Every structure is written in structure tokens, then in C-alpha cells.
Amino acid sequence: MKAIMVMFDTLNRHMLSPYGGPDWIRTPEFQRLAERSVVFGNSYIGSMPCMPARRELHTGRYNFLHRSWGPLEPFDDSAIEKLGQAGVYTHLVTDHQHYWEDGGGTYHPRYRSFELVRGQEGDPWKGEVEDEGGHDPNSLTRPDIPAPMLDIVNRMRRQDRVNRKYIRAEDDFPQARTFAKGLEFIRHNAGADRWFLQLETFDPHEPFYSPEDYRKLYPGIHESIGRDWPAYGPVTETEEEVEQLRLRYAALLSMCDRYLGKVLDVMDELDLWKDTLLIVNTDHGFLLGEHGQWAKCVQPFYNEVAHTPLFIWDPRSGKQGEWRDSLVQTIDLPATLLDFFGVEKPADMQGSALRETIADDRPVRRAALFGIHGGHVCVTDGRYVYMRAAASPANEPLYEYTLMPTHMRNRFHTAELKSAELAGPFTFTKEVQVLKIPSRGNGHLHHYGHLLYDLERDPLQREHISDEAVEKEMIELLLRLMKENDAPAEQFRRLGLESEWKELR
């Protein structure tokens, strides 16, 4: 038995043909995949964004109520590590540069072996003291972004400009190099048993830079108009500039489609379908002007971001070309991998193996929780989505609980750590106390307020509704899931749900 996970970053469900994507976007290999696998219609994110989602991919439990962006913790049960301990060879091939930053450095060593491909986004890859200078269409001059943050963003964009000097031909692109290494692993080890490959590309994450052949698929692209790297936040661009960004995303998506096809080709060629689990997934989607917004994290997680594509082929059931309506999440994938290889699921893992869901659409949960640390806490039952905002603009109290005090690209500053104290243990920290550190949070999300959407009547979430009975039911689901996650007490106070939480206890 073997398993392959092909993981994309920022893959938009609603732009793929199996999910009713528009005809002008070319994704024939995703359609081919849908015909060879089970397609999940109700797959949702858990914790946002990149590394919080990957912590869930290892631990099978929600991250965002206790922690923002950070590494795996000493008390975490990594499904990848559990597979290795059970004699399953695990290999990671990725161009996702966050793995080699401070906030992601404990993930890739959990694999038996790994290959890291450089050059995506602002990856500090190629060193150049002085570059060519001149106008950079991706540089930002935004008065609404604090100067220190804007400086970091523009330094990343400068680095990306340097990196692109070394990424010209298609074979130079990190995605192409990543898939080449993944396919090499598959071919070399096809005759062996009990291995897992995670083939993971950062694409189609921004910046939306792709080889010319894919841009030619979309004749509407005009290189002189706009940029290929949108700023996170409200849309300020012209309609023409918005359309250009969508076209450039589509071109990069078509590149992803082609390289997915290469994996399907080798599955056919080597007859791997008979004994190889195939999972094709993503961490989240991306707003391309919908709701008047770009990107993610600075607005509530509308379905363009939260409702994700997921395809699974399980040779044990052999089901293909079928649709599944059951509500599933990222936290279910590590349990599914462990189950496939006959490895016992750790007690702290909240996700469920999807074997029976793949076989006959058997439900594994009534509701799903999702969000970002310090932002809305969201819950869906598949029909309704309820987003609970902080009770006050102060967004307090809010803390980070960790033994690994790192942010995305840097360690916690000493000023942050001066207020740290020991707390816990929580049910999942193996009787170990952790640092409790005041959090920066995402207080700007408060002004959106609580939001309730009926996806059956309003699938595009254009108008939030007011329905006391439905809201009460969704709050009860939210409270139950938070309690099951052993959420910190102050999270209930932050959301203005302390009295309801006490009644639940």
C-alpha cells in the first residue's frame, strides 16, 4: 500500500471545472481527476492560513483557538511521524518557503526524507546587493498599511524581483522543479511498499507568475496593465486591473492543472491505482475581488476562502466519479492516512478517517469549526455559516499558548515575552504547562460584526441574514466544538459568550 498527497496552496474551488468553474478557465486534468476519484462537495478549512493549516495536517486538531502561526509543538502528535514509526517511509517534496522560516521549521524534519525547492514568492533565495532598479509594478505605496509592515512587504517583493531573474524557462519554475522531483520519487519507488509522498507546491499562491505558454491560454492578459501580486485588503484597483489579476491567476491555475496531469499519467503508466491512495487538496482559497476584497486573513472567511476542493481515490473501495456531500475538514486527512496504513490514531486527534465517507458518504461530523487566531470563530453545518466576532474592538483577552515562541519569519521579541506566564496544561499538551503570551491578534475584524449566511438561498454570501433561532443553534454548535477543542476560557469572553459557556459546562 502506498499513498500520494498532491497539495496545492491557494487553490480556488469555484474556479475548477468539477465544481462548476467557468468555461473560460482551463482545468481538464482536474476534470480527469474527478472521474477517477471521489469529489467532496462540503470540504472546509480549519485553521488559517498556511502553517496553521499544516499543523492540522499533522495533528488532526484545530490550531487557531490556542495559537497563531507557529511550528509543531513538542507535545503535538504528528501523523507523519507516527507513520514513520510504524515503518511507513515518508517523503516530502515542496517549494513552500514557509517551511524553512522560524515559524515552520519543525514540520519537514518529521518526514524520513525531504527535498526543498527554492524561489517562490519572497523566498530569500538569490543574493543580490544591487538589482537593476527601475519601476517595480508589484511595489506598494499604501497609506493604510503601517510603515514597518509595508517595508517588510516591499522587501519581499524586491526579493521576488531578484528571484525571477533566475526563473525564465518553464523548467526553472519552482512548481515544475517540485513536480519533477516528486515524479522521480514515484518512479524510483513504484515497486516498493508502504510509503507516503507529500508532493506540495506553493502555486497557485500569489504572485501569479507563470510561463508564457500558460499566459497565452488567456489572450486577454496585457503585461502592461496592473500587477500580478495583489495587496491584502479592499479592492482599490480599476475593473480592468481586477480582471488582469484574475486572468493571471487563471494562467497559473492552468499550470497547476498540467502538472497534476503528470501525476495522473504516471499513476496510469505504473498501474498505481490498484494499491495507492491519492489525495489532492489545498489549505485554503483566495478572494479575487469577490466581496470587494483581495486575498485572505484581513476579512471574514467567505466561502471563496473557506470552502475548499478535495479529491480522494481510495483503492480499498474503488469508488470513482462520485460526489460526496458529507462535511469534512483538513483535520480528517491525517486520520485518513493513518487508517489507510493501519496505524492507530492518537487520542488527541480530533479528525476522523474518511474511509467510509469515501465508500458511501457516511458523515463524520455535524458541524465544522474554522477561523484565524484572534479573528472570527466560524462554524458551519453545511447549510448555514455563522461567523462570531469579538465582543469589543479591543479584541481581548487573547493569548498565544506555546512552547515554541516564533512568528512567521521571526522569533517572539523579548518585549512580548516579558509578559509571559505558565498556563495549563491543556488536555492535549501531555500534562505539560505552556507559555501564555499576550497576542497581537486580528482585532481589525471586529468591525464586520457577527455574520450569518444561508448557503442554500445565498451560496455567494451576498447578504447576511438575521434569524434568532438559527443563530442560537449555530452558537450552540460553536460552543460545543470549542469545548471539545479545550479552548481557553478567555476565548469565550472575547466572543461575548462567557455566560453561555458556563451554562454548557
C-alpha positions in Angstrom: 0.0 0.0 0.0 1.2 3.5 -1.0 -0.2 7.0 -0.6 0.4 10.2 -2.5 -0.9 13.6 -1.5 -0.7 16.4 -4.1 -1.2 19.6 -2.2 -1.7 23.0 -3.8 -1.7 26.3 -1.9 -4.5 28.8 -2.5 -6.5 26.6 -4.9 -9.9 28.1 -5.6 -12.7 25.5 -5.6 -15.1 27.6 -7.6 -12.7 28.0 -10.5 -12.3 24.3 -11.1 -14.4 22.5 -13.7 -15.5 19.7 -11.4 -17.0 22.3 -9.1 -18.8 24.2 -11.9 -16.0 26.6 -12.7 -16.4 28.9 -15.6 -15.7 27.5 -19.1 -13.0 30.1 -19.9 -10.7 28.6 -17.2 -8.9 25.6 -18.5 -8.6 22.7 -15.9 -9.1 19.5 -17.9 -6.8 17.5 -15.6 -8.9 18.3 -12.6 -11.9 17.0 -14.5 -9.9 13.9 -15.3 -9.1 13.5 -11.7 -12.8 13.9 -10.7 -13.6 11.0 -13.0 -11.0 8.8 -11.2 -11.8 9.8 -7.6 -14.5 10.9 -5.1 -15.2 14.6 -5.2 -16.0 16.2 -1.8 -18.6 19.0 -2.1 -18.5 20.1 1.6 -14.8 20.3 2.4 -13.9 23.2 4.7 -10.7 24.8 6.1 -10.0 24.7 9.8 -7.1 27.0 10.9 -5.8 29.8 8.7 -3.5 30.4 7.0 -0.6 28.3 5.6 1.3 26.9 8.6 -1.7 26.7 10.9 -3.4 24.5 8.2 -0.3 22.4 8.0 -0.2 21.9 11.8 -3.7 20.5 11.4 -2.5 18.3 8.6 -0.1 16.7 11.1 -2.0 16.8 14.3 -5.6 16.4 13.2 -6.9 19.0 15.6 -7.8 22.7 15.4 -4.9 25.1 15.9 -6.4 28.6 15.8 -8.0 28.9 19.2 -4.7 28.5 21.1 -2.1 29.6 18.6 -1.5 31.8 15.6 1.2 31.0 13.0 3.8 28.7 14.5 5.7 25.4 14.4 4.8 22.0 15.6 5.0 21.8 19.4 6.9 19.3 21.4 3.6 17.8 22.7 2.0 17.5 19.2 1.3 14.1 17.7 2.4 14.3 14.1 0.6 11.7 11.9 3.6 11.8 9.6 5.9 10.9 12.4 3.5 8.2 13.5 3.6 6.7 10.0 7.4 6.7 10.1 7.4 5.0 13.5 5.1 2.3 12.1 7.5 1.5 9.2 6.0 3.7 6.5 8.6 5.6 4.5 7.6 9.3 4.3 9.0 11.8 1.9 8.2 15.5 1.3 8.9 17.5 -1.8 7.9 21.1 -1.5 8.6 24.6 -2.7 6.6 26.1 0.1 9.2 28.5 1.6 7.5 28.9 4.9 8.8 25.5 6.0 12.3 27.0 6.3 11.3 30.1 8.2 11.3 30.4 12.0 7.5 29.7 12.2 7.7 26.5 10.2 11.0 24.9 11.0 9.7 21.8 12.8 7.5 20.4 10.1 9.7 19.0 7.4 12.0 17.1 9.8 9.1 14.9 10.7 9.5 13.2 7.3 12.0 10.4 6.7 13.5 12.5 3.9 12.6 15.8 2.2 13.6 18.0 -0.7 13.1 21.7 -0.6 12.8 23.7 -3.8 13.7 27.4 -3.6 12.4 30.6 -5.3 8.7 31.0 -4.6 7.2 34.4 -3.6 9.7 36.4 -1.5 11.9 33.4 -0.6 15.3 34.8 0.4 17.0 32.6 -2.3 19.3 34.5 -4.6 21.5 37.2 -3.1 21.9 40.4 -5.0 23.2 43.5 -3.2 22.1 45.8 -6.0 19.5 44.8 -8.5 18.6 46.5 -11.7 16.3 49.0 -10.0 13.7 50.8 -12.0 10.0 50.6 -11.7 8.6 47.6 -9.9 4.9 47.1 -10.7 4.5 45.0 -7.6 5.8 47.5 -5.1 3.2 49.1 -2.8 2.6 52.6 -1.6 -0.3 52.1 0.7 -1.1 54.7 3.4 -3.4 52.2 5.2 -0.5 49.8 5.9 1.8 50.7 8.8 5.3 51.7 7.6 7.2 48.8 9.3 4.8 46.3 7.7 4.9 48.0 4.4 8.7 47.8 4.5 8.6 44.0 5.1 6.1 43.6 2.2 8.2 45.6 -0.2 11.4 43.8 0.8 9.7 40.5 -0.1 8.6 42.0 -3.4 12.1 43.2 -4.2 13.4 39.7 -3.4 10.8 38.2 -5.7 12.0 40.5 -8.5 15.6 39.2 -7.9 14.4 35.6 -7.9 12.6 36.0 -11.2 15.8 36.7 -13.0 16.6 33.0 -12.4 13.1 31.7 -13.3 12.6 32.2 -17.0 12.1 28.9 -18.8 9.3 26.6 -17.6 11.7 24.1 -16.1 13.1 26.9 -13.9 9.8 27.5 -12.2 9.7 26.1 -8.6 6.4 24.2 -9.4 8.0 22.5 -12.4 11.0 21.5 -10.3 8.9 20.3 -7.4 6.8 18.0 -9.6 9.9 16.7 -11.4 11.3 15.7 -8.0 8.0 14.2 -6.9 7.7 12.2 -10.1 11.3 11.0 -9.7 10.4 9.6 -6.2 7.3 7.9 -7.6 9.1 6.2 -10.4 12.1 5.2 -8.3 10.0 3.7 -5.6 6.9 2.4 -7.5 7.9 -1.2 -6.9 8.3 -0.7 -3.1 5.6 -1.0 -0.5 4.4 1.2 2.4 5.5 4.7 1.5 3.8 8.1 1.6 4.7 11.0 -0.7 3.6 14.6 0.0 4.1 16.5 -3.2 3.3 20.1 -2.3 3.5 23.2 -4.4 3.1 26.8 -3.3 1.1 27.5 -6.5 -1.3 29.0 -7.4 -0.5 31.3 -4.4 0.4 34.8 -5.3 2.4 36.3 -7.0 0.6 35.0 -10.1 3.7 34.5 -12.2 3.6 31.7 -14.8 5.4 30.7 -18.0 4.4 32.3 -21.3 2.7 29.2 -22.6 0.1 29.4 -19.9 -0.4 33.1 -20.2 -1.0 32.5 -23.9 -4.1 30.4 -23.0 -5.7 33.7 -21.8 -5.3 36.2 -24.7 -6.9 38.9 -22.5 -3.7 39.2 -20.4 -1.9 42.5 -21.1 1.5 42.6 -19.4 1.5 46.4 -19.2 -1.7 46.6 -17.1 -1.6 46.2 -13.4 0.4 43.8 -11.3 0.4 40.0 -10.6 0.6 40.4 -6.8 -2.5 41.9 -5.1 -2.2 43.6 -1.8 -4.3 42.1 1.0 -7.3 44.2 1.7 -10.1 46.1 -0.1 -10.0 46.4 -3.8 -8.7 49.8 -4.9 -7.9 48.8 -8.5 -9.9 49.5 -11.6 -12.2 46.9 -13.1 -9.6 46.3 -15.8 -6.8 45.7 -13.3 -9.0 43.3 -11.3 -9.7 41.4 -14.5 -6.0 41.2 -15.3 -5.2 39.7 -11.8 -8.0 37.1 -12.3 -6.6 36.2 -15.7 -3.1 35.8 -14.3 -4.4 33.6 -11.5 -6.2 31.5 -14.2 -2.9 31.1 -16.1 -1.1 29.9 -13.0 -4.0 27.6 -12.2 -3.8 26.1 -15.7 -0.1 25.4 -15.0 -1.1 23.6 -11.8 -3.6 21.6 -13.8 -1.0 20.5 -16.3 1.4 19.3 -13.6 -1.4 17.4 -11.8 -1.9 15.7 -15.1 1.7 14.4 -15.0 0.9 12.7 -11.7 -2.2 11.1 -13.2 -0.1 10.0 -16.2 2.4 8.2 -14.0 -0.4 6.6 -12.0 -1.7 5.2 -15.3 1.7 4.2 -16.6 2.8 2.3 -13.5 -0.7 1.0 -12.6 -0.6 2.6 -9.2 -4.4 2.9 -8.9 -4.6 -0.7 -7.7 -2.8 0.0 -4.4 -2.2 3.7 -4.0 -4.3 6.2 -2.1 -4.4 9.6 -3.9 -5.4 12.8 -2.1 -5.5 16.1 -3.9 -6.1 19.0 -1.6 -5.3 22.6 -0.6 -5.0 24.7 2.5 -7.5 27.5 1.5 -8.8 29.6 -1.3 -8.3 33.2 -2.3 -10.5 36.2 -2.9 -10.0 37.7 -6.3 -12.2 40.8 -5.9 -15.3 39.0 -4.6 -16.9 40.9 -1.7 -14.7 43.8 -2.8 -11.7 42.2 -1.2 -8.3 40.7 -2.1 -6.7 37.6 -0.6 -7.4 36.3 2.9 -7.0 37.0 6.6 -8.0 40.7 6.6 -11.7 39.9 6.1 -14.1 37.2 7.3 -13.5 33.8 5.7 -16.1 33.8 3.0 -16.6 30.5 1.1 -14.2 31.6 -1.6 -11.5 31.0 1.0 -13.1 28.6 3.4 -14.9 26.1 1.1 -12.1 24.0 -0.4 -11.7 21.4 -3.2 -10.9 17.9 -2.1 -10.5 14.7 -4.3 -9.6 11.3 -2.9 -9.1 7.9 -4.6 -9.1 5.0 -2.2 -8.2 1.7 -3.8 -10.0 -0.2 -1.0 -13.4 0.9 -2.1 -12.6 1.7 -5.7 -15.2 4.5 -5.9 -14.7 7.0 -8.7 -16.6 9.7 -10.5 -18.9 10.1 -7.4 -19.8 13.2 -5.3 -19.8 13.3 -1.5 -22.0 15.7 0.5 -20.6 14.9 4.0 -19.0 17.7 5.9 -15.2 17.1 6.1 -12.1 19.2 7.0 -8.3 19.3 6.9 -8.2 17.7 10.3 -9.7 14.5 8.8 -6.7 13.9 6.4 -4.1 12.7 8.9 -6.6 10.2 10.4 -7.4 9.0 6.9 -3.7 8.4 6.2 -3.1 6.6 9.5 -6.2 4.4 8.8 -5.0 3.6 5.3 -1.7 2.2 6.7 -3.4 0.5 9.7 -1.8 2.9 12.2 -3.7 3.7 15.4 -5.0 7.3 15.7 -3.6 9.2 18.7 -6.1 10.1 21.4 -5.7 13.8 20.9 -6.5 13.7 17.2 -10.0 15.3 16.6 -10.3 14.4 12.9 -11.9 11.2 11.6 -10.8 8.7 9.0 -12.8 9.2 5.8 -12.7 5.6 4.6 -16.5 5.1 5.0 -17.3 8.6 3.8 -15.4 7.8 0.6 -17.2 4.5 0.2 -20.8 5.6 0.9 -20.9 9.2 2.1 -21.1 8.3 5.7 -21.0 11.5 7.8 -18.2 12.1 10.3 -19.4 15.3 11.9 -22.5 17.5 12.2 -20.6 20.8 12.1 -17.2 22.2 11.3 -15.2 25.0 13.1 -12.8 27.3 11.3 -11.0 30.6 11.7 -7.8 32.5 12.4 -6.3 33.2 15.8 -7.9 36.4 17.2 -10.4 36.7 14.4 -13.9 35.5 13.8 -14.6 32.0 15.2 -16.8 30.4 12.4 -19.0 27.3 12.3 -20.9 25.7 9.5 -23.3 22.8 9.4 -23.2 22.6 5.6 -26.2 24.9 5.1 -25.5 27.8 7.4 -22.3 29.6 8.1 -22.1 31.6 11.3 -19.1 33.9 12.0 -18.7 35.2 15.6 -16.7 38.4 16.0 -15.0 39.7 19.1 -17.3 41.5 21.5 -15.3 44.7 21.6 -12.7 46.5 19.3 -10.0 45.7 21.9 -10.3 42.0 20.9 -9.3 41.0 24.4 -8.5 38.9 26.2 -6.3 36.9 23.8 -3.2 34.8 24.3 -0.8 32.6 22.5 -0.2 29.2 24.1 3.1 27.7 23.0 6.5 26.2 23.9 7.8 27.4 20.5 7.6 31.2 20.6 8.1 32.1 17.0 6.1 34.1 14.5 6.1 33.6 10.7 9.5 34.9 10.0 11.0 35.8 13.4 11.2 34.8 17.0 9.0 36.4 19.6 10.6 39.7 20.7 11.8 39.9 24.3 9.2 42.7 24.9 6.5 40.1 24.1 8.0 37.5 26.4 8.3 39.8 29.4 4.5 39.3 30.0 4.6 35.5 29.5 3.5 33.2 32.3 3.0 29.5 32.6 -0.5 28.1 32.0 -2.3 24.8 31.5 -1.8 22.1 31.0 -4.5 21.6 28.3 -6.0 18.2 27.6 -3.7 17.8 24.5 -0.3 19.1 26.0 0.6 15.8 27.6 0.4 17.2 31.2 2.9 19.9 30.2 2.4 23.6 31.1 2.9 26.1 28.3 3.8 29.7 27.9 0.8 32.1 27.9 1.8 35.2 26.0 -0.4 38.2 25.2 -1.3 38.0 21.5 -1.3 40.6 18.7 -4.5 39.1 17.3 -6.6 40.3 14.4 -8.7 43.0 16.1 -9.5 44.8 12.8 -12.0 42.0 12.1 -14.3 43.3 14.9 -15.9 45.9 12.7 -17.5 43.3 10.5 -19.6 42.1 13.4 -21.4 38.7 13.7 -22.4 37.3 10.3 -24.9 34.5 9.4 -25.4 33.2 5.9 -27.9 30.7 4.4 -25.8 28.9 1.7 -28.9 27.2 0.3 -30.6 30.5 -0.6 -27.5 32.6 -0.9 -24.5 30.5 -2.0 -22.4 33.5 -2.9 -22.9 35.0 0.6 -24.1 38.4 -0.8 -26.4 39.2 2.2 -26.1 38.1 5.8 -29.4 37.3 7.5 -31.0 37.8 10.9 -32.6 34.7 12.3 -32.5 34.4 16.1 -33.5 30.7 16.1 -30.8 29.7 13.6 -28.2 31.9 15.3 -28.9 30.3 18.6 -28.5 26.8 17.1 -25.2 27.8 15.4 -23.9 29.3 18.7 -24.6 26.0 20.4 -22.7 24.1 17.8 -19.8 26.6 18.0 -19.7 26.4 21.8 -19.7 22.6 21.7 -16.9 22.4 19.2 -14.8 25.0 21.1 -15.3 23.0 24.3 -14.2 19.8 22.6 -11.1 21.6 21.5 -10.4 22.6 25.1 -10.5 26.3 24.0 -9.0 28.7 26.6 -11.6 30.3 28.8 -10.8 33.8 27.7 -11.8 32.9 24.1 -15.4 32.6 25.3 -15.1 36.0 27.0 -13.5 37.5 23.9 -16.5 36.4 21.8 -19.1 37.6 24.4 -20.2 34.0 25.1 -18.9 33.6 28.7 -22.4 33.0 30.2 -23.4 30.5 27.5 -20.1 28.7 28.1 -20.7 28.5 31.8 -24.1 27.0 31.2 -22.6 24.5 28.8 -20.1 23.4 31.5 
